[in-house]
Structures are given as C-alpha cells and as structure tokens.
Amino acid sequence: MLDRIDDVLTPAEDWLAQFEKALTTPDEPLLKSLFHPDSHWRDVLALTWNLQTITGADAILQNLGVHAGRVGPGAFRIDPTRAAPRRVTRAGIETIEAIFKFETKIGRGSGILRLIPDTSDGGRLKAWTLLTALDELKGFEEPLESSRPRGQSYSRDFRGPNWLDLRKAAAEYADRDPDVIVVGGGQAGLTIAARLKQLQIDTLIVDREPRIGDNWRKRYHALTLHNQVQVNHLPYMPFPPNWPVYIPKDKLANWFEAYVDAMELNFWTATEFKSGEYDETKGRWSVVLRRADGSTRKMHPRHVVMATGVSGIPNLPDIPSLKSFTGMLLHSSEYGDGEPWNGKSAIVIGTGNSGHDIAQDLHSSGAKVTLVQRSSTLITNIEPSAQLAYAAYNEGTLEDNDLIATSMPLALAKRSHVMITEQSRKLDHELLEALARVGFKLDFGDGGTGWQFKYLTRGGGYYFNVGCSDLVARCEIRLIQFSDIESFVANGARMKGGEKLEADLIVLATGYKGQEYLVRKLFGQQVAQRVGPIWGFGEGQELRNMYTRTAQPGLWFIAGSLAQCRINSKYLALQIKAIEVGLLPRVARAPKADAALV
C-alpha cells in the first residue's frame, strides 16, 4: 500500500487528475498551467508513435493537444505496484517523483512524473519532466504468468508431434520465411528476438559464428564485463542471484546459449547475411544467407533488424609505413591471448578499453608492452567511479530502474553525467595526476559529460581502469604518443628522436567504423543514404536511427549495452507488432505536432 504522505503523494495524484481533465475536456489553459517553463516531455510510442523528447512548456502544450485527441489517453493513476512517490534528486534538482500508469485507445503504458516548484507562480508544483511510454498493445498482450501457454498438446496428444519435434520444425524454416530476420546473435539480437517471440512474431536470428555466444567467447582471454551484474539482465530471464558482480565473458557466452534454448529462439549459427534488397510493392526483403556448408538460402522477411553492435567493420587506420612491418599485425577483434607473446615485444595502438585491456593482458603474460596514444582518452577507475552512472540499480526493482533510465531527457541526462564526471575526477585524482605526469593525454568528454556520452556519441574513447592505468603510471607499460612515431619498420617503429622501438607484435586497438559502412556493404549506397547516420545524437534529442523506424521501410537497428538492449528491445518489438497488425505505418513520419497517427 502507498503511504499517504500529503506533501508527496497528494500533489502527484492531484497533478495526474488535472492532467487527465485538461486532455479530455480539452482545457488548454489548465494544461499549460501544469508544466514548468523549463519542462521536458519524453514520449516513447504511447502518444506520438515516436521516440522523441519535446522541451519547453509551449512546445509540449502544442504537441500534447494534437496527439491526445487521436489516441485518447486516460485512466492516469499512481501505480501501486511500483515504487511509491518520493522525494529524490535528479540532475542536481530536488523533485517529487511518481510512477504512474495510464491507457490509450490502443494500449497501456507507464510513465514517470517529476514535480518542482515554479517560483514565477508562487511556488506551485508543476511538471518538470514527464515520461509516457507504451507497455503493451490492447488485444496483443504478451502471454506471461497466468496467460502463459498451457502446453497440453505436448503431454496429451501421444500420436502428435511433441515439443522437440515442433521446435526443430520451427527452426528449420523448410516451408516458410520468417517475418523478421535479426542479423547478429549478441545481446542486441537475443533481446529483440525474445521480445518478438513473446508477441508471436516469427523471428530468425542469423550469426556468422559457429556457436551461440561466440561473439563474447572469442574475445580476449581475460575479458569480463565492465559494469555490474544487476544492470545486465536479459528480458524474462534474470541472471542467478549467486552470479559474480563482474561476469566473465565465457560465463556470459554460455548463458546466451542457455537463453536461446529456454526462450525457444530460432537461431542459425555459421550463417552469414550476404545482402538484402527491398521490394517496395510487396513490402518485403529479398535477402541472401550463406550457410556453413557454402550453400545459400534466399528468404523474404518483412523486417530486417541489424543487431551487429554499435560499430560494424574494424577500423584499420591508413598508416602507409605499417606495410613495412614484418611481424604479426592484428586488429583488436582478432586478438585472443597474450601467452604466445611471453618474452617478446608488443606495441598496442589505441588507448580505449580494448587497447588498455590487451596491453595489460600482454604484460601479465610476460611481454614487453608499449601503449601508443593517438588522441586524448577518458580514464576512470572501474570502482567506484565507473559504476556511479548505475547507482540507481543498486536498489529498487529492475523494472522501475529501467523506466527511470528511460525517463531522463537528453538535456538532464547530460547534466547528470557532468556531475557524475566531476565526482569521478575527485575520486580518481591521484591516478589522473600520475597519468598526466607520464604524458598521458586526458579528457572528460564533450562538455565534461563523461564516458557514457562518449559511448553514446562515438562508441568509445574511454577506459575503465582495472589495473592498466596503474601500470602505465608506474612505467611498467611504456606510453608513447603516436605523433612521436616517424614510421614503422620491419621489426618495429622508428621514433622521431631516432630511437628504434622493437616489436614482434602490433595490435591495432583502433575501434570500428560506424554501422552506416555495414549498411552500405549489405544493402547498397541508396539504402545507406536513405537511412543516414546511425548512433550518436543529431538535431533531435534521441539516438539517430536506433530502436525506431528508419527512412528505409523494414530496416531497424538495435545496439548498445545489455541494459540498453533490454530496455529498448521492448519498444522496437512493439513497433514491429503494431506495423504487422496495421496500427502503424511502415515508414516513420517526422516527429512534428502535425504528424499523422494511424
């Protein structure tokens, strides 16, 4: 039961009641009076069928007035099953935060309201942020808990196919095409496939690796996740409560295998997605898949979901003199283990997470390692600094925390991360000063927004220190600047000062090209131009072309951390379901107040 605290619960209930009245009457002056001048409304499909953030009371008023009349939002109530309304501090501002539920003509949703006083209106409590997010479509609810399948036919029809027979037939696709092909079987591919499965959308995952989980299993030997277990659960199947705080790569890879089996996902291993062409008239793709035996299979799904990660193709920098090097040259994606390099010399180019981890792995294996810095890098200790961004996940339910993460508009998320970054710098000051003394070039993200916005804008450029920075600071791993290298030679590098740096191995930890390169390779220049940039923030306040309809019908993108994929796979799956049942057009319209809504 909710505690009836007059200064927390009552204002939230009163605001929701007035909000519903203002929308249904409609009453424009009342609606305008409910929003703080500095306010933000983030809608995730519920009213606009877009993922969008609108800032400023006037803009919010205009957009709400247009959309509310069509979708009929109502039944706004504090959700008694979620965290009770409370006073919290978000982005440095004390606010009343309340989780609510509501309905529209087509679905049910959840939201978060944050109230702060408006000093220009006598301190009246008004909405500072508002989230409205779609949870489910009416008539197409997920078959969970009491609605789960009964499975009677498996146990009672002795002469019919059993569960295993049906699973094998479903995964073979001998006489049908899937509705959706998901390209990539990592966390992004598994989460969207699991969500689509629950919405009865026939989905096939294809992955070029020979075994489920190999995208983690084949990474360098010492790798563990850099964020903590409570943040990283997959939908429907949380990790066991006895799992380690930092999950080893092979443990995660094995869990992926178990997840595919338990969630009954159709998954073709050793299968490469070669190409795709879209038929505008039929609304279907013609895709070519190459199987392990070299044979090809052509399929015609209505949707292709690219789940290949933030970046697709290894970035190999144009360094002409590298052709002179006669030792082993690897991209970080090809690196496995440092043991073969015991007693030998290695150069690692790149100072992001992969570069540091590989350098540390080589050092621990007995190699003489030089780390080459090409550009300034953000460094933060893995504990406690790097985990500050996930502090909310240390308490409360996963469902509530995911909704809180979804609710933060971009401007306030940036403000929060500036504060987190400042706190991290204070906690890590000794390490940062020691790195600066040996010539390491540090930065703290655009506008001081820290590592997470580096990830969201460029997919890298930072390192969570698990020991390599200490080795660099103590000069146990040598640091040089790329600008000090004159050229690479047969057995290493020649420095501008004349010193020769010998190496048996050079590792290019130089990241990956953006997904648009992979789109161009698989679908052609025209589709790549139509879609445009993927990932990072454009003029709007959302990630570009992620988790939502793109300008290319039937082409979707999902990527990011396990948490990002868990959260956003839900909304991507709902859009695909809405298209399949005729509630949503296949092509996204611009998120403007006059945008049509089916």
For each residue, the residues with C-beta under 8 A, 3 or more apart:
1: 80
2: 9 78 80 84 85
3: 9 84
4: 9 10
5: 8 9 10 85
6: 9 10
7: 10 11
8: 5 11 12 85 86 87 96 98
9: 2 3 4 5 6 12 13 78 84 85 98
10: 4 5 6 7 13 14
11: 7 8 14 15 96 115 125
12: 8 9 15 16 78 85 96 98 100 113 115
13: 9 10 16 17 78
14: 10 11 17 18
15: 11 12 18 19 34 113 115 125 127
16: 12 13 19 20 76 77 78 98 100 113
17: 13 14 20 21 76
18: 14 15 21 22 30 34
19: 15 16 22 23 31 34 76 127
20: 16 17 23 24 73 74 75 76
21: 17 18 24 25 27 30
22: 18 19 25 26 27 28 30 31 34
23: 19 20 26 31 64 68 73 74
24: 20 21 68 74
25: 21 22 30
26: 22 23 31 65 68 69
27: 21 22 30 31
28: 22 31 32 61 65
29: 32 33
30: 18 21 22 25 27 33 34
31: 19 22 23 26 27 28 34 35 61 64 65
32: 28 29 35 57 58 61
33: 29 30 121 126
34: 15 18 19 22 30 31 126 127
35: 31 32 39 57 60 61 126 127 130
36: 39 57 116 118 126 127 128
37: 56 57 118 120
38: 56 128
39: 35 36 55 56 57 60 126 127 128 129 130
40: 53 54 55 60 128 129 130 409 411 412
41: 53 54 60 63 64 129 130 131 132
42: 52 53 54 129 130 131 132 406 407 408 409
43: 46 47 48 50 51 52 53 54 67 131 132 133
44: 51 131 132 133 134 406 571
45: 48 49 50 51 133 134 571 574 575
46: 43 71 73 102 104 107 109 111 132 133 134
47: 43 64 67 68 71 73 104 132
48: 43 45 52 63 67 591 595 597
49: 45 575 578 584 588 597 598
50: 43 45 548 588 591 595
51: 43 44 45 542 547 548 571
52: 42 43 48 540 541 542 591
53: 40 41 42 43 409 410 540 541 542
54: 40 41 42 43 59 60 63
55: 39 40 59 60 409 411 541
56: 37 38 39 59 60
57: 32 35 36 37 39 60 61
58: 32 61 62
59: 54 55 56 62 63
60: 35 39 40 41 54 55 56 57 63 64 130
61: 28 31 32 35 57 58 64 65
62: 58 59 65 66 593
63: 41 48 54 59 60 66 67 593
64: 23 31 41 47 60 61 67 68
65: 26 28 31 61 62 68 69 593
66: 62 63 69 70 593 594
67: 43 47 48 63 64 70 71 593 597
68: 23 24 26 47 64 65 71 72 73
69: 26 65 66 72
70: 66 67 597
71: 46 47 67 68 104 105 106 597
72: 68 69 104 105
73: 20 23 46 47 68 76 102 103 104 132
74: 20 23 24 102 103 104
75: 20 101 102 103
76: 16 17 19 20 73 100 101 102
77: 16 100 101 102
78: 2 9 12 13 16 84 85 98 99 100
79: 82 99 100 101 110
80: 1 2
81:
82: 79 99 110 397 399 400 403
83: 86 99 396 397 400
84: 2 3 9 78
85: 2 5 8 9 12 78 96 97 98 99
86: 8 83 96 97 98
87: 8 94 95 96 97
88: 94 95 97
89: 92 93 94 95
90: 93 95 97 114 129 408 412 416
91: 408 412 413 415 416 419
92: 89 415 416 419
93: 89 90 116 128
94: 87 88 89 116
95: 87 88 89 90 114 115 116 128
96: 8 11 12 85 86 87 114 115 116 125
97: 85 86 87 88 90 112 113 114
98: 8 9 12 16 78 85 86 112 113 114 115
99: 78 79 82 83 85 110 111 112 400 403
100: 12 16 76 77 78 79 110 111 112 113
101: 75 76 77 79 108 109 110 111
102: 46 73 74 75 76 77 108 109 110 111 132
103: 73 74 75 107 108 109
104: 46 47 71 72 73 74 107 108 109 134
105: 71 72
106: 71 137 138 578 583
107: 46 103 104 134 135 136 137 138
108: 101 102 103 104 134 135 136 138
109: 46 101 102 103 104 132 133 134 135
110: 79 82 99 100 101 102 133 135 403
111: 46 99 100 101 102 130 131 132 133 407
112: 97 98 99 100 129 130 131 403 404 407
113: 12 15 16 97 98 100 127 129 130 131
114: 90 95 96 97 98 127 128 129 130 407
115: 11 12 15 95 96 98 125 126 127 128
116: 36 93 94 95 96 125 126 128
117: 123 124 125 126
118: 36 37 121 122 123 124 125 126
119: 123
120: 37
121: 33 118 124 126
122: 118
123: 117 118 119
124: 117 118 121
125: 11 15 96 115 116 117 118
126: 33 34 35 36 39 115 116 117 118 121
127: 15 19 34 35 36 39 113 114 115 130
128: 36 38 39 40 93 95 114 115 116
129: 39 40 41 42 90 112 113 114 407 408 409 412
130: 35 39 40 41 42 60 111 112 113 114 127
131: 41 42 43 44 111 112 113 403 406 407
132: 41 42 43 44 46 47 73 102 109 111
133: 43 44 45 46 109 110 111 403 406 407 571
134: 44 45 46 104 107 108 109 137 571 574
135: 107 108 109 110 570
136: 107 108 140 141 142 574
137: 106 107 134 140 141 574 577 578 581 583
138: 106 107 108 141
139:
140: 136 137 199 200 577 581
141: 136 137 138 147
142: 136 147 198 199
143: 147 148 149 198
144: 147 148 198
145: 148
146:
147: 141 142 143 144
148: 143 144 145
149: 143
150:
151: 154 155 163
152: 155 156
153: 156 157 160
154: 151 157 162 163 166
155: 151 152
156: 152 153
157: 153 154 160
158:
159:
160: 153 157
161: 165 166 169
162: 154 165 166
163: 151 154 166 167
164: 167 168
165: 161 162 168 169
166: 154 161 162 163 169 170
167: 163 164 170 171 264
168: 164 165 171 172
169: 161 165 166 172 174
170: 166 167 264 266
171: 167 168 266 267 268
172: 168 169
173: 176 177 178 204 266 299
174: 169
175:
176: 173 202
177: 173 299 300 301
178: 173 181 202 203 204 266 299 301
179: 201 202 203 301 302 303 580
180: 193 196 201 202 203 204 301 302 303 304 305 576
181: 178 203 204 205 206 273 285 287 299 301 303 304 305
182: 185 189 192 193 203 204 205 206 304 305 307
183: 189 206 207 273 304 305 306 307 308
184: 188 189 205 207 215 306 307 308 309
185: 182 189 190 205 206 207 209 212 213 215 256 260 267 269 307
186: 189 190 215 216 256 307 309
187: 190 191 234 256 561 562 565 566
188: 184 191 192 307 308 309 558 559 560 565 569
189: 182 183 184 185 186 192 193 205 207 305 307 558
190: 185 186 187 193 194 205 234 256 259 260 263 265
191: 187 188 194 195 234 235 558 562 565 566 569
192: 182 188 189 195 196 203 305 307 558 565 569 572 573
193: 180 182 189 190 196 197 203 205 263 265 266 267
194: 190 191 197 198 234 235 236 259 263 265 569
195: 191 192 198 199 235 569 570 572 573
196: 180 192 193 199 201 203 573 576 577
197: 193 194 200 201 203 263 264 265
198: 142 143 144 194 195 236 573
199: 140 142 195 196 573 574 576 577
200: 140 197
201: 179 180 196 197 573 576 577 580
202: 176 178 179 180 266
203: 178 179 180 181 182 192 193 196 197 265 266
204: 173 178 180 181 182 266 267 268 299 301
205: 181 182 184 185 189 190 193 260 265 266 267 268 307
206: 181 182 183 185 267 268 271 272 273 289
207: 183 184 185 189 212 214 215 267 268 269 271
208: 270 271 272 273
209: 185 212 214 215 218 269 270
210: 214 269 270 292
211: 214 217 257 269
212: 185 207 209 253 256 257 260 267 269
213: 185 216 217 252 253 254 255 256 257
214: 207 209 210 211 217 218 253
215: 184 185 186 207 209 218 219 253
216: 186 213 219 223 249 250 252 253 256
217: 211 213 214 249 250 253
218: 209 214 215 336
219: 215 216 223 249
220: 223 332 335 336 337 357 358 361
221: 336 337 338 339 361
222: 357 360 361 364
223: 216 219 220 248 249 357
224: 246 247 248 249
225: 228 229 232 246 247 249 252 562
226: 246 353 382 386 464 466
227: 231 232 386 387 390 561 563
228: 225 231 232 245 246 387 390 393
229: 225 232 233 239 243 244 245 246 247
230: 233 390 393 394 398
231: 227 228 390 393 561 562 563
232: 225 227 228 229 239 247 561 562 563
233: 229 230 237 238 239 398 562 566
234: 187 190 191 194 237 238 239 255 259 562 566
235: 191 194 195 566 569 570
236: 194 198 263
237: 233 234 259 262 263
238: 233 234 398
239: 229 232 233 234 243 247 255
240: 243
241:
242:
243: 229 239 240 247 251
244: 229 247 248 251
245: 228 229
246: 224 225 226 228 229
247: 224 225 229 232 239 243 244 251 252
248: 223 224 244 251 252
249: 216 217 219 223 224 225 252 253
250: 216 217 253 254
251: 243 244 247 248 254 255
252: 213 216 225 247 248 249 255 256
253: 212 213 214 215 216 217 249 250 256 257
254: 213 250 251 257 258
255: 213 234 239 251 252 258 259
256: 185 186 187 190 212 213 216 252 253 259 260
257: 211 212 213 253 254 260 261
258: 254 255 261 262
259: 190 194 234 237 255 256 262 263 265
260: 185 190 205 212 256 257 263 265 267
261: 257 258 264
262: 237 258 259
263: 190 193 194 197 236 237 259 260
264: 167 170 197 261
265: 190 193 194 197 203 205 259 260
266: 170 171 173 178 193 202 203 204 205
267: 171 185 193 204 205 206 207 212 260
268: 171 204 205 206 207 271 289 291
269: 185 207 209 210 211 212 292
270: 208 209 210 291 292
271: 206 207 208 268 289 290 291 292
272: 206 208 289 290
273: 181 183 206 208 276 287 288 289 522
274: 287 288 289 290 296 522
275: 287 288 522 523
276: 273 285 286 287 288 304 522 523
277: 285 286 287 523 524
278: 284 285 286 523 527 552 553 554 555
279: 282 283 284 285 286
280: 283 553
281:
282: 279 300
283: 279 280 302 553 554 586
284: 278 279 300 301 302 554
285: 181 276 277 278 279 299 300 301 302 303 304 554
286: 276 277 278 279 298 299 300
287: 181 273 274 275 276 277 298 299 300 301 304
288: 273 274 275 276 296 297 298
289: 206 268 271 272 273 274 296 297 298 299
290: 271 272 274 294 295 296
291: 268 270 271 294 295 296 297
292: 210 269 270 271
293:
294: 290 291
295: 290 291
296: 274 288 289 290 291
297: 288 289 291
298: 286 287 288 289
299: 173 177 178 181 204 285 286 287 289
300: 177 282 284 285 286 287
301: 177 178 179 180 181 204 284 285 287 304 554
302: 179 180 283 284 285 554 580
303: 179 180 181 285 554 555 556 576 579
304: 180 181 182 183 276 285 287 301 554 555 556
305: 180 181 182 183 189 192 556 557 558 572
306: 183 184 515 518 519 555 556 557 558
307: 182 183 184 185 186 188 189 192 205 557 558 559
308: 183 184 188 312 515 518 559
309: 184 186 188 312 512 515 559
310: 455 459 512 515 535 559 560
311: 315 459 511 512 513 514 515
312: 308 309 512 513 514 515 517 518
313: 512 513 517 518 521
314: 331 332 333 508 510 512 513
315: 311 510 511 512 513
316: 331 508 510
317: 349 508 510
318:
319: 322 488
320: 323
321: 324 325 487 488 489
322: 319 325 329 488 506
323: 320
324: 321 487 488 489 490
325: 321 322 329 488 489 490 491 492 503 506
326: 490 491
327: 491 492 503 504 505 506
328: 504 505 506
329: 322 325 505 506 508
330: 334 335 505 506 507 508
331: 314 316 334 335 507 508 510
332: 220 314 335 350 354 355 358 507 508 509 510
333: 314 512
334: 330 331
335: 220 330 331 332 358 507
336: 218 220 221
337: 220 221 340 361 365
338: 221 341 342 358 361 362 363 364 365 366 367
339: 221 342 365
340: 337
341: 338 344 346 362 365 366 367 504 505
342: 338 339 365 366 367
343: 366 367
344: 341 367 368 504 505
345: 367 368 369 370 492 502 503 504 505
346: 341 359 362 367 368 369 370 503 504 505 506 507
347: 369 370 372 492 493 501 503 505 506 507
348: 355 358 359 362 369 370 371 372 506 507 509
349: 317 355 372 374 482 506 507 508 509 510
350: 332 354 355 372 374 507 508 509 510 511
351: 355 356 371 372 373 374 377 440 463 509
352: 355 356 377 460 461 462 463 509 511
353: 226 356 357 460 462 463 464
354: 332 350 357 358 509 511
355: 332 348 349 350 351 352 358 359 371 463 507 509
356: 351 352 353 359 360 371 463 465 468 469
357: 220 222 223 353 354 360 361 466 468
358: 220 332 335 338 348 354 355 361 362 507 509
359: 346 348 355 356 362 363 369 371 468 471 477
360: 222 356 357 363 364 466 467 468 471 477
361: 220 221 222 337 338 357 358 364 365
362: 338 341 346 348 358 359 365 367 369 505
363: 338 359 360 366 367 369 468 471 476 477
364: 222 338 360 361
365: 337 338 339 341 342 361 362
366: 338 341 342 343 363
367: 338 341 342 343 344 345 346 362 363 505
368: 344 345 346
369: 345 346 347 348 359 362 363 477 478
370: 345 346 347 348 477 478 479 480 501 503
371: 348 351 355 356 359 468 472 477 478 479 480
372: 347 348 349 350 351 480 481 482 485
373: 351 376 377 440 441 479 480 481 482
374: 349 350 351 482 510
375: 441 461
376: 373 441 442 443
377: 351 352 373 440 441 442 443 461 462 463
378: 442 443 444 445 450 451 454 461 462 463
379: 428 431 432 435 440 442 462 463 465 469
380: 385 386 424 428 450 451 462 463 464 465
381: 384 385 386 424 427 428 431 464 465 469
382: 226 385 386 387 464 465 466
383: 386 387
384: 381 387 388 427
385: 380 381 382 388 423 424 427 428
386: 226 227 380 381 382 383 389 424 451 464
387: 227 228 382 383 384 390 391
388: 384 385 391 420 423 424
389: 386 417 420 450 451 452
390: 227 228 230 231 387 393 394
391: 387 388 394
392: 395 396 401 404 405
393: 228 230 231 390 396 398 401
394: 230 390 391
395: 392
396: 83 392 393 400 401
397: 82 83 400 401
398: 230 233 238 393 401 402
399: 82 402 403
400: 82 83 99 396 397 403 404
401: 392 393 396 397 398 404 405
402: 398 399 405 406 563 566 567
403: 82 99 110 112 131 133 399 400 406 407
404: 112 392 400 401 407 408
405: 392 401 402 408 563 567
406: 42 44 131 133 402 403 567
407: 42 111 112 114 129 131 133 403 404
408: 42 90 91 129 404 405 412 413 416
409: 40 42 53 55 129 412 413 541
410: 53 413 414 537 541 542
411: 40 55 414 415 541
412: 40 90 91 129 408 409 415 416
413: 91 408 409 410 416 417
414: 410 411 417 418 447 449 453
415: 91 92 411 412 418 419
416: 90 91 92 408 412 413 419 420
417: 389 413 414 420 421 445 449 450 452 453
418: 414 415 421 422 447 448 449 450
419: 91 92 415 416 422 423
420: 388 389 416 417 423 424 450
421: 417 418 424 425 444 445 448 449 450 451
422: 418 419 425 426 448
423: 385 388 419 420 426 427
424: 380 381 385 386 388 420 421 427 428 450
425: 421 422 428 429 432 444
426: 422 423 429
427: 381 384 385 423 424
428: 379 380 381 385 424 425 431 432 465
429: 425 426 432 433
430: 433 434
431: 379 381 428 434 435 465 469 470 473
432: 379 425 428 429 435 436 442
433: 429 430 436 437
434: 430 431 437 438 473 474
435: 379 431 432 438 440 442 469 472 473
436: 432 433 439 440 442
437: 433 434 473
438: 434 435 472 473 475 479
439: 436 479 481
440: 351 373 377 379 435 436 472 473 479
441: 373 375 376 377 481
442: 376 377 378 379 432 435 436
443: 376 377 378
444: 378 421 425 448 449 450
445: 378 417 421 448 449 450 451 453 454 462
446: 449 453 454 457
447: 414 418
448: 418 421 422 444 445
449: 414 417 418 421 444 445 446 452 453 454
450: 378 380 389 417 418 420 421 424 444 445 453 454
451: 378 380 386 389 421 445 454 455 462 464
452: 389 417 449 455 456
453: 414 417 445 446 449 450 456 457
454: 378 445 446 449 450 451 457 458 460 461 462
455: 310 451 452 458 459 460 462
456: 452 453 535 536 537 543
457: 446 453 454 535 536 537
458: 454 455 461 536
459: 310 311 455 511 512 514 535
460: 352 353 454 455 511
461: 352 375 377 378 454 458
462: 352 353 377 378 379 380 445 451 454 455
463: 351 352 353 355 356 377 378 379 380 468 469
464: 226 353 380 381 382 386 451
465: 356 379 380 381 382 428 431 468 469 470
466: 226 357 360 382
467: 360 470 471
468: 356 357 359 360 363 371 463 465 471 472 477
469: 356 379 381 431 435 463 465 472 473
470: 431 465 467 473 474
471: 359 360 363 467 468 474 476 477
472: 371 435 438 440 468 469 475 476 477 479
473: 431 434 435 437 438 440 469 470
474: 434 470 471
475: 438 472 478 479
476: 363 471 472
477: 359 360 363 369 370 371 468 471 472
478: 369 370 371 475
479: 370 371 373 438 439 440 472 475
480: 370 371 372 373 484 485 495 501
481: 372 373 439 441 484
482: 349 372 373 374 485
483:
484: 480 481 495 496 497
485: 372 480 482 488 493 494 495 496 501
486: 493 494 495 496
487: 321 324 493 494
488: 319 321 322 324 325 485 492 493 494 506
489: 321 324 325 492 493 494 500
490: 324 325 326
491: 325 326 327 502 503 504
492: 325 327 345 347 488 489 500 501 502 503
493: 347 485 486 487 488 489 500 501 503
494: 485 486 487 488 489 498 499 500 501
495: 480 484 485 486 498 499 500 501
496: 484 485 486
497: 484
498: 494 495
499: 494 495
500: 489 492 493 494 495
501: 347 370 480 485 492 493 494 495
502: 345 491 492
503: 325 327 345 346 347 370 491 492 493 506
504: 327 328 341 344 345 346 491
505: 327 328 329 330 341 344 345 346 347 362 367
506: 322 325 327 328 329 330 346 347 348 349 488 503
507: 330 331 332 335 346 347 348 349 350 355 358
508: 314 316 317 329 330 331 332 349 350
509: 332 348 349 350 351 352 354 355 358
510: 314 315 316 317 331 332 349 350 374
511: 311 315 350 352 354 459 460
512: 309 310 311 312 313 314 315 333 459
513: 311 312 313 314 315 517 518
514: 311 312 459 517 533 534 535
515: 306 308 309 310 311 312 518 519 534 535 557 559
516: 519 520 528 531 532 533 534
517: 312 313 513 514 520 521
518: 306 308 312 313 513 515 521 522
519: 306 515 516 522 523 527 528 531 534 555
520: 516 517 523 524 525 527 528
521: 313 517 518
522: 273 274 275 276 518 519
523: 275 276 277 278 519 520 527 528 552 555
524: 277 520 527 528
525: 520 528 529
526: 529 530
527: 278 519 520 523 524 530 531 552 555
528: 516 519 520 523 524 525 531
529: 525 526 532
530: 526 527 550 551 552
531: 516 519 527 528 534 545 550 551 552 555
532: 516 529 544 545 551
533: 514 516 536 538 544 545
534: 514 515 516 519 531 544 545 546 557
535: 310 456 457 459 514 515 543 544 545 546 559
536: 456 457 458 533 543 544
537: 410 456 457 540 541 542 543 544
538: 533 544
539:
540: 52 53 537 544 591
541: 52 53 55 409 410 411 537
542: 51 52 53 410 537 546 548
543: 456 535 536 537 546 547
544: 532 533 534 535 536 537 538 540
545: 531 532 533 534 535 548 550 557
546: 534 535 542 543 557 558 559 560 568
547: 51 543 556 557 558 568 569 571 572
548: 50 51 542 545 556 571 572 575 588
549: 553 556 575 586 587 588
550: 530 531 545 555 556 557 588
551: 530 531 532 587 588
552: 278 523 527 530 531 555
553: 278 280 283 549 586 587
554: 278 283 284 285 301 302 303 304 586
555: 278 303 304 306 519 523 527 531 550 552
556: 303 304 305 306 547 548 549 550 572 576
557: 305 306 307 515 534 545 546 547 550
558: 188 189 191 192 305 306 307 546 547 565 568 569 572
559: 188 307 308 309 310 515 535 546 564 565
560: 188 310 546 563 564 565 568
561: 187 227 231 232 564 565
562: 187 191 225 231 232 233 234 565 566
563: 227 231 232 402 405 560 566 567
564: 559 560 561 567 568
565: 187 188 191 192 558 559 560 561 562 568 569
566: 187 191 233 234 235 402 562 563 569 570
567: 402 405 406 563 564 570 571
568: 546 547 558 560 564 565 571 572
569: 188 191 192 194 195 235 547 558 565 566 572 573
570: 135 195 235 566 567 573 574
571: 44 45 51 133 134 547 548 567 568 574 575
572: 192 195 305 547 548 556 558 568 569 575 576
573: 192 195 196 198 199 201 569 570 576 577
574: 45 134 136 137 199 570 571 577 578
575: 45 49 548 549 571 572 578 579 584
576: 180 196 199 201 303 556 572 573 579 580
577: 137 140 196 199 201 573 574 580 581
578: 49 106 137 574 575 581 583 584
579: 303 575 576 582 583 584 585 586
580: 179 201 302 576 577
581: 137 140 577 578
582: 579 598
583: 106 137 578 579 598
584: 49 575 578 579 598
585: 579 588 589 598
586: 283 549 553 554 579
587: 549 551 553
588: 49 50 548 549 550 551 585
589: 585 592 595 596
590: 595
591: 48 50 52 540 595
592: 589 595
593: 62 63 65 66 67
594: 66
595: 48 50 589 590 591 592
596: 589
597: 48 49 67 70 71
598: 49 582 583 584 585
